[in-house]
Amino acid sequence: MMPAVAFADGALEDTPLLSVRGLSYHYGRQLGCRDVSFDLYPGEVLGIVGESGSGKTTLLSCLSGRLPPGSGSIHYDMAGHGLTDLAGLSESELRVLMRSDWGIVHQTPRDGLRMGVSAGANIGERLMAIGARHYGEIRAAALDWLARVEIPANRIDHLPQSFSGGMQQRLQIARNLVNKPRLVFMDEPTGGLDVSVQAKLLDLLRGLVSELGLSVVLVTHDLAVARLLAHRLMVMKSGEVVESGLTDQVLDDPHHPYSQLLVSSVLQV
Amino acid sequence: MAEGYNFAYLDEQTKRMIRRAILKAVAIPGYQVPFAGREMPLPYGWGTGGIQVTAAVLAPDDVLKVIDQGADDTTNAVSIRRFFARTAGVATTTRTAEATVIQTRHRIPETTLTEKQILVYQVPIPDPLRWMEPRETETRKMHALLEYGVMHVKLYEDIAHLGRIATSYDYPVRVNGRYIMSPSPIPKFDNPKMDMMPALQLFGAGREKRIYAVPPYTRVESLDFDDHPFEIQSWDEACALCGATASYLDEVVTDDAGSRMFVCSDTDHCGERRDFGHEGPWAKEIAQ
């Protein structure tokens, strides 16, 4: 069991937002992830680090309902219902949850954006999906969010195709945050971006997370990203969690040999 | 009736299968029922779905009218009408009021339909979600779970790029407060006629093998935004032949110097009005 430590603006919350116990997933006979347990508290950013193929993305897909968990349980603090077992939800309830309470930021913006419609429509889609029917208000929300992710307002009617990689990623973030989700899953949000764009995006993300009080499950192989964003870290290797704890603690004083290897293999410039 | 054909061309088992699909479609207004569409002696896109539905509902004492773009005398309309005259031996007409079954492409007749009539639409692309979501598995799920947000994304795009909802035909509707349905490529001018229509409306898509229906007196609402309400087309001119101001008009270019006239697209409606003595600005000139 994890220690129930949470760093949400220094406050300790009693009820976790997301509670995972003994989660395992196999692709046929191939191991995806094994026996993962943790609690995520409101306002907390949990980083999952590890090398390629260590099961990070599999874990994230299970958590976000895109893969059915093989065994184990995932409980989520649904508004008005308290901690609810996600396995007990119908497909329609789960999909409502995914588009209203959650956000998913994909590694490749193309997976998370609707490439055939304008930036404004991309941001407005989730609003319309939950019943917004006033064009002026949808438009205003889209403009507001473009400004928040630092995309010029005059690009609102342009297709995401005409955007740079960094802009697409920021657009994807805006699209996910527009209806104020409580929990956001991010899969390598800075992957494939050059270093200066990465830094800008990280700044932006950090600001938004603290401003909106988001809870985030962040998958990354980049320890610098984890250091900057995550309150708490889990280190994964071969589908299992080998070490977990506060970010600074894990990165400054790694205990498991694999964590030590991971930390020491970061390039120093 | 031509030798060697079953009544109305299709064999009885096929008709039975199509009627079962129609019954299911009527029971769940707006829901697309898959059916085992047959090869018909005309190309896909020419009304293979509509013709199968018509064949399945046609009885020997029915009177059939077929229209294409509102006209009774266009190629598609003439050939389908003749097809059923030969294979079913049913009476045919161009008069909307006299017909019991009307097969249509692109229009709903201007004359108000009655409870005794069935309107059969030819549908090229039955799923209104198809434009936004190419996966059939996904669109079925979206229909089942009422996930219709993307339909408004399409309308949003119209307003963002063109300042108004520019979709002018195949304008998506919500049937009976539940399913979003493609009304087939009729102009949005005709959408309000579908709402609470006394006649049974059947839709057949031959290539995609789907049948759906709007039972008589069913609510049909066109999608819109609160601040951009649904509007139908309007014209500054009246019909050049019959002077109608409340019917759907086609623009016809009359020479290479920019002259044009507007005429009713519903030829029967226009003819009837002229029989009653209505005259448009070009009526005398054309008569000569």
HADDOCK unambig.tbl for C-alpha pairs under 7 A between the chains (distance, minus, plus):
assign (segid A and resid 92 and name CA) (segid B and resid 145 and name CA) 5.91 0.50 0.50
assign (segid A and resid 121 and name CA) (segid B and resid 153 and name CA) 5.86 0.50 0.50
assign (segid A and resid 121 and name CA) (segid B and resid 156 and name CA) 6.59 0.50 0.50
assign (segid A and resid 121 and name CA) (segid B and resid 157 and name CA) 6.56 0.50 0.50
assign (segid A and resid 125 and name CA) (segid B and resid 149 and name CA) 6.60 0.50 0.50
assign (segid A and resid 125 and name CA) (segid B and resid 150 and name CA) 6.59 0.50 0.50
assign (segid A and resid 125 and name CA) (segid B and resid 153 and name CA) 6.03 0.50 0.50
assign (segid A and resid 128 and name CA) (segid B and resid 149 and name CA) 4.96 0.50 0.50
assign (segid A and resid 128 and name CA) (segid B and resid 152 and name CA) 6.60 0.50 0.50
assign (segid A and resid 129 and name CA) (segid B and resid 147 and name CA) 6.83 0.50 0.50
assign (segid A and resid 129 and name CA) (segid B and resid 148 and name CA) 6.63 0.50 0.50
assign (segid A and resid 129 and name CA) (segid B and resid 149 and name CA) 3.79 0.50 0.50
assign (segid A and resid 129 and name CA) (segid B and resid 150 and name CA) 6.93 0.50 0.50
assign (segid A and resid 133 and name CA) (segid B and resid 225 and name CA) 5.01 0.50 0.50
assign (segid A and resid 133 and name CA) (segid B and resid 226 and name CA) 5.76 0.50 0.50
assign (segid A and resid 134 and name CA) (segid B and resid 225 and name CA) 5.41 0.50 0.50
assign (segid A and resid 134 and name CA) (segid B and resid 226 and name CA) 5.01 0.50 0.50
assign (segid A and resid 134 and name CA) (segid B and resid 227 and name CA) 5.76 0.50 0.50
assign (segid A and resid 135 and name CA) (segid B and resid 225 and name CA) 6.04 0.50 0.50
assign (segid A and resid 135 and name CA) (segid B and resid 227 and name CA) 6.22 0.50 0.50
assign (segid A and resid 157 and name CA) (segid B and resid 160 and name CA) 6.64 0.50 0.50
